[in-house]
Amino acid sequence: MSSSPRYTSRRAALLFLLGTLLAPVACASKGTTGTGQPSVIMIASNRGFYDVNIYSVRAGQTVGRRLTTVTGNSTQTVKVPITELQPGNMLSVQVRSVGGRYTWISPSVQVGSGTVARLDIMQSANGALGQSQMYSQVAPQ
């Protein structure tokens, strides 16, 4: 016996709604990035006027993927996939001014359970990033 079209479309709508409601809960309960990968936390504070793009830096100083964009005068918490870390759980990032000509590569800092990376982006009036800092600290409870 086949189902009527009305019953099938209601059932499909109910399943879609249920999946939409449960998807964020499933991702959040894993403590991972949205892709299911384990991650570490980086708190990026942009204390300048210009927006910046942040990229991971892999071993050999090669630039990896873009992690996020942080708008001027804002702070953002970023989940960095552990696949973007250098050997020894070391994290280094490249900061680039959006629409500008300045870049800055951070020193490598060790991250892991119980620690977070802090990125303080300092910009001069013309957008230079030379006063920026990257460090690790104990994760807030």
C-alpha positions in Angstrom: 0.0 0.0 0.0 1.5 3.3 -1.0 1.4 6.5 1.0 -0.6 9.5 -0.1 1.4 12.5 -1.4 0.1 14.7 1.5 1.3 12.2 4.1 4.7 11.9 2.5 5.3 15.7 2.3 4.2 16.2 5.9 6.6 13.4 7.0 9.5 14.9 5.0 8.8 18.3 6.5 8.8 16.9 10.0 12.0 15.0 9.4 13.7 18.1 8.0 12.6 20.2 11.0 13.8 17.6 13.4 17.2 17.4 11.7 17.5 21.2 11.7 16.8 21.4 15.4 19.1 18.6 16.4 22.1 19.4 14.2 23.5 22.2 16.4 23.1 20.1 19.5 25.1 17.2 17.9 28.0 19.5 16.9 28.1 21.4 20.2 28.1 18.2 22.3 31.3 17.0 20.6 33.4 20.1 21.5 34.8 20.3 18.0 34.6 22.6 15.0 31.5 22.3 12.8 33.3 19.7 10.8 33.6 17.1 13.6 37.4 17.7 14.0 39.0 18.3 17.4 40.1 21.9 17.9 41.9 24.4 20.1 40.7 27.8 21.1 42.2 31.1 20.0 40.8 34.4 21.3 41.6 37.2 18.8 41.3 40.8 19.9 41.6 43.4 17.1 42.4 46.7 18.8 42.8 48.5 15.5 40.5 50.2 13.0 41.0 47.9 10.0 39.5 44.5 9.6 42.0 41.6 9.4 42.1 38.1 8.0 43.8 35.4 10.1 45.5 32.4 8.5 47.1 29.4 10.1 50.9 29.0 9.5 52.0 25.4 9.0 55.5 23.9 9.4 58.0 25.5 7.1 56.3 28.9 7.3 53.7 28.0 4.7 50.4 29.7 5.0 47.5 27.4 5.6 43.8 28.1 5.4 42.0 31.2 6.5 40.6 30.8 10.0 38.5 33.9 10.3 38.1 37.6 9.7 38.1 39.9 12.8 36.5 43.3 12.3 38.1 46.4 13.7 37.8 47.0 17.5 36.3 43.6 18.2 37.1 40.3 19.9 36.3 36.9 18.4 36.7 33.3 19.7 38.0 31.0 17.0 38.1 27.2 17.0 41.3 26.2 15.3 41.3 22.6 14.0 44.3 20.6 15.3 45.2 19.8 11.7 46.3 23.4 11.4 48.8 23.1 14.2 52.5 22.6 13.8 54.3 19.6 15.3 54.3 19.7 19.1 50.8 21.4 19.3 52.4 24.7 18.3 50.1 27.4 16.7 51.3 30.2 14.6 49.1 32.6 12.5 49.5 35.2 9.8 47.5 38.4 10.2 46.7 40.4 7.0 44.9 43.8 6.9 41.9 43.6 4.7 42.5 45.9 1.7 45.8 46.9 3.2 49.4 46.0 2.5 50.5 44.8 5.9 51.0 41.3 7.2 52.4 39.9 10.5 53.4 36.4 11.4 53.1 35.5 15.0 55.6 33.5 17.0 54.6 29.9 17.6 52.8 29.2 20.9 52.0 25.8 22.5 48.3 25.1 22.9 46.3 22.1 24.2 44.0 21.1 26.9 43.8 23.6 29.6 45.3 26.4 27.5 44.1 28.9 24.9 46.0 31.1 22.4 45.5 34.8 22.8 46.1 37.1 19.8 46.3 40.8 20.4 46.2 42.7 17.1 47.7 46.1 17.4 47.6 48.5 14.4 49.3 51.8 13.8 47.4 54.7 12.2 48.3 53.5 8.8 47.5 49.8 9.5 51.0 48.4 10.3 50.7 45.3 12.5 54.2 45.2 14.0 53.1 45.7 17.6 50.8 42.6 17.6 51.3 39.8 20.2 50.5 36.1 20.4 50.8 34.2 23.6 49.1 31.2 25.4 47.4 31.3 28.8 45.5 29.0 31.1 42.0 28.5 29.9 39.3 30.4 31.9 37.1 28.1 34.0 
